[in-house]
Amino acid sequence: MDRTPSEVCTRIYTYACTDSGFTGRSISLTSRQFHQECRPVRYQSIAVHGPQSIFALESSLKNVPAHLRRVRYLFISSESRPGSSLASRRPEWQHPTMDSEQVFLIPEEVESTASIRARLIAARAGAPVRPPRAVPQASSEETLTRSIQTIVALVAETVEVMELNIPISMCTYLRSDASFPQLTDLSSTIFMLSYYQTNPPTYPQLRRWHITDCLQPLPDCDLYRTLTESTPSLTHLRLSRIRHDPLFGKSVAVALGQAPLSASPLVDMSRIQKVPPSLEKLYIQPASYEYYGVFKRDMEELAARGSDRFVLLQEIPIEDQATRDPVADWEAAVYGEEGCWRRQDGNSTV
């Protein structure tokens, strides 16, 4: 590799660094030459779990020059990986460094190889041993959400695939006025939309958007108009874990350009805008149908109409939290696979 042109090496690293970020940081430890050659892609793909990693990533990205902060694939979860511990992970020497440019942790409990090495050398030399650098702890959901918001703003110009796996309770604080010119795949708990028209559009290249936890998507008359203005290239929209909303089915029928399911005095159907003309598929995955009489009937009637644009997925129990692997869905989008866009019966829907 010493005689391989640096441009070729960088190209190789571009294809290699598509995981949680472990590969890029591991390559940078190999030699000074590799450290320099992989710098442009070291932050290409990042996955962080839990407050400690999120705060550390924010600190790291703030200190990286913009031309080296080219994050293309980003996964953020406010929850730590279950059962993560040093004993259950790779040996210490295999973990990535945390030098001045890389202070985010994967997993959270692991101290960096460089830091461990420095402390051991100091101890052997009889020098005072400096304790590991502390990472700020979460003081509130608002503080954590602001950190996520900062990260998203820092990578907005370059990110192509992004998943924000955070609870609905934190979404109250999540606001972003950034534009995402390269983003094609997005998974988020809520619609990250501004109801004020933006020019250029917020998501000009977004093609697939998965809303992972629809608490109660009321038939907002401005929602579909805002989608059209903000996501002119949107082709696939999935709404998962929809709770009971007797008006939702009626609004969707009108938005898809179909005849209303039935009249309702609670909403003016004439004010509901159509879905973006680019939209090819609208996927609906309800939460449990128990006690959802009207909602269930509306969803089944919509599916029975046989529209190619409407896809009704199997319902999911509200209490079942293990039916979706967000990391697997994110990785599938990174590698161009179907992921969450594959139906439960195994048939392709993309």
LINGI-V737259 format. One record per residue. N is the residue number from 1. SS is DSSP state (H for helix, E for strand, C for the rest). OMEGA is omega as a letter, one per 30 degrees, with the letter a starting at -180 (999 if undefined). BURIAL is + if it has 16 or more other ideal C-beta (glycine too) atoms within 10 Angstrom, else -. Layout:
n->N ss->SS omega->OMEGA burial->BURIAL
n->N ss->SS omega->OMEGA burial->BURIAL
//
This chain:
n->1 ss->C omega->a burial->-
n->2 ss->C omega->a burial->-
n->3 ss->C omega->l burial->-
n->4 ss->C omega->l burial->-
n->5 ss->C omega->a burial->-
n->6 ss->H omega->l burial->-
n->7 ss->H omega->l burial->-
n->8 ss->H omega->l burial->-
n->9 ss->H omega->l burial->+
n->10 ss->H omega->l burial->-
n->11 ss->H omega->l burial->-
n->12 ss->H omega->a burial->+
n->13 ss->H omega->l burial->+
n->14 ss->H omega->l burial->-
n->15 ss->H omega->a burial->-
n->16 ss->H omega->a burial->+
n->17 ss->C omega->l burial->+
n->18 ss->C omega->l burial->+
n->19 ss->C omega->a burial->+
n->20 ss->C omega->a burial->+
n->21 ss->C omega->a burial->+
n->22 ss->H omega->a burial->+
n->23 ss->H omega->a burial->+
n->24 ss->H omega->a burial->+
n->25 ss->H omega->l burial->+
n->26 ss->H omega->l burial->+
n->27 ss->H omega->a burial->+
n->28 ss->H omega->l burial->+
n->29 ss->H omega->a burial->+
n->30 ss->H omega->l burial->-
n->31 ss->C omega->l burial->-
n->32 ss->H omega->l burial->-
n->33 ss->H omega->l burial->-
n->34 ss->H omega->l burial->+
n->35 ss->H omega->a burial->-
n->36 ss->H omega->a burial->-
n->37 ss->H omega->a burial->+
n->38 ss->C omega->a burial->+
n->39 ss->H omega->a burial->+
n->40 ss->H omega->a burial->-
n->41 ss->H omega->a burial->+
n->42 ss->C omega->l burial->+
n->43 ss->C omega->a burial->+
n->44 ss->C omega->a burial->+
n->45 ss->E omega->a burial->+
n->46 ss->E omega->l burial->+
n->47 ss->E omega->l burial->+
n->48 ss->E omega->a burial->+
n->49 ss->E omega->l burial->+
n->50 ss->H omega->a burial->+
n->51 ss->H omega->a burial->+
n->52 ss->H omega->l burial->+
n->53 ss->H omega->a burial->+
n->54 ss->H omega->l burial->+
n->55 ss->H omega->a burial->+
n->56 ss->H omega->l burial->+
n->57 ss->H omega->l burial->+
n->58 ss->H omega->l burial->+
n->59 ss->H omega->a burial->-
n->60 ss->H omega->a burial->+
n->61 ss->H omega->l burial->+
n->62 ss->H omega->a burial->-
n->63 ss->C omega->l burial->-
n->64 ss->C omega->l burial->+
n->65 ss->C omega->a burial->-
n->66 ss->H omega->a burial->-
n->67 ss->H omega->l burial->-
n->68 ss->H omega->a burial->-
n->69 ss->C omega->a burial->+
n->70 ss->C omega->l burial->+
n->71 ss->C omega->l burial->+
n->72 ss->C omega->a burial->+
n->73 ss->E omega->a burial->+
n->74 ss->E omega->l burial->+
n->75 ss->E omega->l burial->+
n->76 ss->E omega->l burial->+
n->77 ss->E omega->l burial->+
n->78 ss->C omega->a burial->+
n->79 ss->C omega->l burial->-
n->80 ss->C omega->l burial->+
n->81 ss->C omega->a burial->+
n->82 ss->C omega->l burial->-
n->83 ss->C omega->a burial->-
n->84 ss->C omega->l burial->+
n->85 ss->C omega->a burial->-
n->86 ss->H omega->a burial->-
n->87 ss->H omega->a burial->-
n->88 ss->H omega->a burial->-
n->89 ss->C omega->l burial->-
n->90 ss->C omega->l burial->-
n->91 ss->C omega->a burial->-
n->92 ss->H omega->a burial->-
n->93 ss->H omega->l burial->-
n->94 ss->H omega->a burial->-
n->95 ss->C omega->a burial->+
n->96 ss->C omega->a burial->+
n->97 ss->C omega->l burial->+
n->98 ss->C omega->a burial->+
n->99 ss->C omega->a burial->+
n->100 ss->C omega->a burial->-
n->101 ss->C omega->a burial->+
n->102 ss->C omega->a burial->+
n->103 ss->C omega->l burial->+
n->104 ss->C omega->a burial->+
n->105 ss->C omega->l burial->+
n->106 ss->C omega->f burial->+
n->107 ss->C omega->a burial->+
n->108 ss->C omega->a burial->+
n->109 ss->C omega->a burial->-
n->110 ss->C omega->l burial->+
n->111 ss->C omega->a burial->-
n->112 ss->C omega->l burial->+
n->113 ss->H omega->a burial->+
n->114 ss->H omega->a burial->+
n->115 ss->H omega->l burial->+
n->116 ss->H omega->a burial->+
n->117 ss->H omega->a burial->-
n->118 ss->H omega->a burial->-
n->119 ss->H omega->l burial->+
n->120 ss->H omega->l burial->-
n->121 ss->H omega->l burial->-
n->122 ss->H omega->a burial->-
n->123 ss->H omega->l burial->-
n->124 ss->H omega->a burial->-
n->125 ss->C omega->l burial->-
n->126 ss->C omega->l burial->-
n->127 ss->C omega->l burial->-
n->128 ss->C omega->a burial->-
n->129 ss->C omega->l burial->-
n->130 ss->C omega->l burial->-
n->131 ss->C omega->l burial->-
n->132 ss->C omega->l burial->-
n->133 ss->C omega->a burial->-
n->134 ss->C omega->l burial->-
n->135 ss->C omega->a burial->+
n->136 ss->C omega->l burial->-
n->137 ss->C omega->a burial->-
n->138 ss->C omega->l burial->-
n->139 ss->C omega->l burial->-
n->140 ss->C omega->l burial->-
n->141 ss->H omega->a burial->+
n->142 ss->H omega->l burial->-
n->143 ss->H omega->a burial->-
n->144 ss->H omega->a burial->+
n->145 ss->H omega->l burial->+
n->146 ss->H omega->l burial->-
n->147 ss->H omega->l burial->+
n->148 ss->H omega->l burial->+
n->149 ss->H omega->l burial->+
n->150 ss->H omega->l burial->+
n->151 ss->H omega->a burial->+
n->152 ss->H omega->l burial->+
n->153 ss->H omega->a burial->-
n->154 ss->H omega->a burial->+
n->155 ss->H omega->a burial->+
n->156 ss->C omega->a burial->+
n->157 ss->C omega->a burial->+
n->158 ss->C omega->a burial->+
n->159 ss->C omega->a burial->+
n->160 ss->C omega->l burial->+
n->161 ss->E omega->a burial->+
n->162 ss->E omega->l burial->+
n->163 ss->E omega->l burial->+
n->164 ss->E omega->a burial->+
n->165 ss->E omega->a burial->+
n->166 ss->C omega->a burial->+
n->167 ss->C omega->a burial->-
n->168 ss->H omega->a burial->-
n->169 ss->H omega->l burial->-
n->170 ss->H omega->a burial->+
n->171 ss->H omega->l burial->+
n->172 ss->C omega->a burial->-
n->173 ss->C omega->a burial->+
n->174 ss->C omega->l burial->+
n->175 ss->C omega->l burial->-
n->176 ss->C omega->l burial->+
n->177 ss->C omega->a burial->-
n->178 ss->C omega->l burial->-
n->179 ss->C omega->a burial->+
n->180 ss->C omega->a burial->+
n->181 ss->C omega->a burial->-
n->182 ss->C omega->a burial->+
n->183 ss->C omega->l burial->+
n->184 ss->C omega->a burial->+
n->185 ss->E omega->a burial->+
n->186 ss->E omega->l burial->+
n->187 ss->E omega->a burial->+
n->188 ss->E omega->a burial->+
n->189 ss->C omega->a burial->+
n->190 ss->C omega->l burial->+
n->191 ss->C omega->l burial->+
n->192 ss->C omega->a burial->+
n->193 ss->C omega->l burial->+
n->194 ss->C omega->a burial->-
n->195 ss->C omega->l burial->-
n->196 ss->C omega->a burial->-
n->197 ss->C omega->l burial->-
n->198 ss->C omega->l burial->-
n->199 ss->C omega->g burial->-
n->200 ss->C omega->a burial->-
n->201 ss->C omega->a burial->+
n->202 ss->C omega->a burial->+
n->203 ss->C omega->a burial->+
n->204 ss->C omega->a burial->-
n->205 ss->C omega->a burial->+
n->206 ss->C omega->a burial->+
n->207 ss->C omega->a burial->+
n->208 ss->E omega->a burial->+
n->209 ss->E omega->l burial->+
n->210 ss->E omega->l burial->+
n->211 ss->E omega->a burial->+
n->212 ss->C omega->a burial->+
n->213 ss->C omega->a burial->+
n->214 ss->C omega->a burial->+
n->215 ss->C omega->l burial->-
n->216 ss->C omega->a burial->-
n->217 ss->C omega->l burial->+
n->218 ss->C omega->a burial->-
n->219 ss->C omega->l burial->+
n->220 ss->C omega->a burial->-
n->221 ss->C omega->a burial->+
n->222 ss->C omega->a burial->-
n->223 ss->H omega->a burial->+
n->224 ss->H omega->l burial->+
n->225 ss->H omega->a burial->+
n->226 ss->H omega->l burial->+
n->227 ss->H omega->a burial->+
n->228 ss->H omega->a burial->+
n->229 ss->H omega->a burial->+
n->230 ss->H omega->a burial->+
n->231 ss->C omega->a burial->+
n->232 ss->C omega->a burial->+
n->233 ss->C omega->a burial->-
n->234 ss->C omega->l burial->+
n->235 ss->C omega->a burial->-
n->236 ss->E omega->l burial->+
n->237 ss->E omega->l burial->+
n->238 ss->E omega->l burial->+
n->239 ss->E omega->a burial->+
n->240 ss->E omega->l burial->+
n->241 ss->E omega->l burial->+
n->242 ss->E omega->l burial->+
n->243 ss->C omega->a burial->+
n->244 ss->C omega->l burial->+
n->245 ss->C omega->a burial->+
n->246 ss->C omega->a burial->-
n->247 ss->C omega->a burial->+
n->248 ss->H omega->a burial->+
n->249 ss->H omega->a burial->+
n->250 ss->H omega->a burial->+
n->251 ss->H omega->a burial->+
n->252 ss->H omega->l burial->+
n->253 ss->H omega->a burial->+
n->254 ss->H omega->a burial->+
n->255 ss->H omega->l burial->+
n->256 ss->C omega->l burial->+
n->257 ss->C omega->a burial->-
n->258 ss->C omega->l burial->-
n->259 ss->C omega->l burial->-
n->260 ss->C omega->l burial->-
n->261 ss->C omega->l burial->+
n->262 ss->C omega->a burial->-
n->263 ss->C omega->l burial->-
n->264 ss->C omega->l burial->-
n->265 ss->C omega->a burial->-
n->266 ss->C omega->a burial->-
n->267 ss->C omega->l burial->+
n->268 ss->C omega->a burial->-
n->269 ss->H omega->a burial->+
n->270 ss->H omega->a burial->-
n->271 ss->H omega->a burial->-
n->272 ss->C omega->a burial->+
n->273 ss->C omega->l burial->+
n->274 ss->C omega->l burial->-
n->275 ss->C omega->l burial->+
n->276 ss->C omega->a burial->+
n->277 ss->C omega->l burial->-
n->278 ss->C omega->a burial->-
n->279 ss->C omega->l burial->+
n->280 ss->C omega->a burial->-
n->281 ss->E omega->l burial->+
n->282 ss->E omega->a burial->+
n->283 ss->E omega->l burial->+
n->284 ss->E omega->l burial->+
n->285 ss->E omega->a burial->+
n->286 ss->E omega->l burial->+
n->287 ss->E omega->a burial->+
n->288 ss->C omega->a burial->-
n->289 ss->C omega->a burial->-
n->290 ss->C omega->a burial->-
n->291 ss->C omega->a burial->-
n->292 ss->C omega->a burial->+
n->293 ss->H omega->a burial->-
n->294 ss->H omega->a burial->+
n->295 ss->H omega->l burial->+
n->296 ss->H omega->a burial->+
n->297 ss->H omega->l burial->-
n->298 ss->H omega->a burial->+
n->299 ss->H omega->a burial->+
n->300 ss->H omega->l burial->-
n->301 ss->H omega->l burial->-
n->302 ss->H omega->l burial->+
n->303 ss->H omega->a burial->-
n->304 ss->H omega->l burial->-
n->305 ss->C omega->l burial->-
n->306 ss->C omega->l burial->-
n->307 ss->C omega->l burial->-
n->308 ss->C omega->a burial->-
n->309 ss->C omega->a burial->-
n->310 ss->E omega->l burial->+
n->311 ss->E omega->l burial->+
n->312 ss->E omega->a burial->+
n->313 ss->E omega->a burial->+
n->314 ss->E omega->a burial->-
n->315 ss->E omega->a burial->+
n->316 ss->E omega->l burial->+
n->317 ss->C omega->a burial->-
n->318 ss->C omega->a burial->-
n->319 ss->C omega->a burial->-
n->320 ss->C omega->a burial->-
n->321 ss->C omega->a burial->-
n->322 ss->C omega->a burial->-
n->323 ss->C omega->a burial->-
n->324 ss->C omega->l burial->+
n->325 ss->C omega->a burial->-
n->326 ss->H omega->l burial->+
n->327 ss->H omega->l burial->+
n->328 ss->H omega->l burial->-
n->329 ss->H omega->l burial->+
n->330 ss->H omega->l burial->+
n->331 ss->H omega->l burial->+
n->332 ss->H omega->l burial->+
n->333 ss->H omega->l burial->+
n->334 ss->H omega->a burial->+
n->335 ss->C omega->l burial->-
n->336 ss->C omega->l burial->-
n->337 ss->C omega->a burial->-
n->338 ss->C omega->l burial->-
n->339 ss->H omega->a burial->+
n->340 ss->H omega->l burial->+
n->341 ss->H omega->l burial->+
n->342 ss->E omega->a burial->-
n->343 ss->C omega->a burial->+
n->344 ss->C omega->l burial->-
n->345 ss->C omega->l burial->-
n->346 ss->C omega->a burial->-
n->347 ss->C omega->l burial->-
n->348 ss->E omega->l burial->-
n->349 ss->C omega->a burial->+
n->350 ss->C omega->999 burial->-
//
